[in-house]
Amino acid sequence: MAKVLIVYGSTTGNTELVADQIGNLLKANGKEVTLKNVLNATVGELGQNYDLTVLGASTWGEDEIELQEDFVPFYEELDKAELNGKKVAVFGCGDSSYTYFCGAVDLLEQKMKELGATLVNEPLRIDGDPSSAAQDIKEWVEEIGNSL
Ligand SMILES: Cc1cc2nc3c(=O)[nH]c(=O)nc-3n(C[C@H](O)[C@H](O)[C@H](O)COP(=O)(O)O)c2cc1C
């Protein structure tokens, strides 16, 4: 059974909601899922003993891109993650009325590329209320499932 680690950072609960949905859909697809708030995760466990690592963070800030605050120390450690050649997927919630729509997702995508990780699909960027994005989330998870 393929093992998936999902790590998310969420301030108002939107990215957490999406992380839960991703986890439930993957479980329904027969995957073994470990879901962690970034506060309870370490960079050292990424890619280790998992077939896929999924990272999710919302975007904050006005004039510049700010990662969700709990995610900041984790992001700063990410260079130490042993993700070279490992499968990853990236997602996050944002709002397209801001200059840098889902800028945190862009930062994570860029970092994964620098680390030599393999992105299994295009990053998922949720605009506004995630409860109206159920179909997008479902299709995105199906692509993930096909890569495992
Ligand atoms: C002060 C503030 C700044 C924000 N800045 C951005 C931004 O730069 N880019 C973006 O896409 N969304 C931005 N957002 C929207 C949030 O990312 C969005 O509400 C998201 O759903 C929050 O997810 P969370 O509850 O998982 O933290 C901002 C929201 C607030 C309140």
The ligand as an ORCA input file, in Angstrom:
! r2SCAN-3c Opt
* xyz 0 1
  C      -3.908     39.969      5.672
  C      -4.091     38.918      4.599
  C      -3.156     38.803      3.593
  C      -3.295     37.855      2.570
  N      -2.380     37.796      1.544
  C      -2.595     36.946      0.525
  C      -1.692     36.906     -0.584
  O      -0.712     37.635     -0.665
  N      -1.931     36.023     -1.594
  C      -3.011     35.191     -1.574
  O      -3.181     34.426     -2.521
  N      -3.887     35.195     -0.530
  C      -3.702     36.039      0.513
  N      -4.582     36.062      1.560
  C      -5.734     35.134      1.562
  C      -5.488     33.879      2.405
  O      -4.375     33.154      1.934
  C      -6.749     32.988      2.327
  O      -7.744     33.595      3.124
  C      -6.548     31.564      2.730
  O      -7.723     30.834      2.442
  C      -6.193     31.374      4.171
  O      -5.932     30.005      4.380
  P      -5.685     29.363      5.823
  O      -6.959     29.495      6.590
  O      -5.363     27.942      5.541
  O      -4.556     30.091      6.452
  C      -4.429     36.990      2.586
  C      -5.386     37.107      3.620
  C      -5.226     38.052      4.612
  C      -6.291     38.166      5.685
*
